[in-house]
Amino acid sequence: MGNCSWCGRQFPKTRATRKYCTARCKTNACLDRKPSRIRAADVAALYELLDSELPSADAYRERLRMILAPDSEPLPLIEGQPFVPRMD
């Protein structure tokens, strides 16, 4: 038995079905594929970020988050600086 990589359902593994339980799951998995590489525009933005002068490491982290994960919520600002919580 194996678990489908798309829906998580258990199915009997065969040679034809190694990762997905049905052809529909396989098709959906191809449509929603997550990119494994960084876009060229993001790479250019990272090089620009490396060459720039930022006032703090927290500002650097926030700018890096905006480039690599624009859909995630921004870090909260305290006195104009991004606040990064610590685990201390």
Buried (B, 14 or more C-beta within 10 A) or exposed (E): EBEBEBBEEEBEEEEEBEEBBBEEBBEBBEEEEEEEEEEEEEEEBBEEBEEEEEEEEBBBBBBBBBBEEEEEEEBEEEEEBBEEEEEE
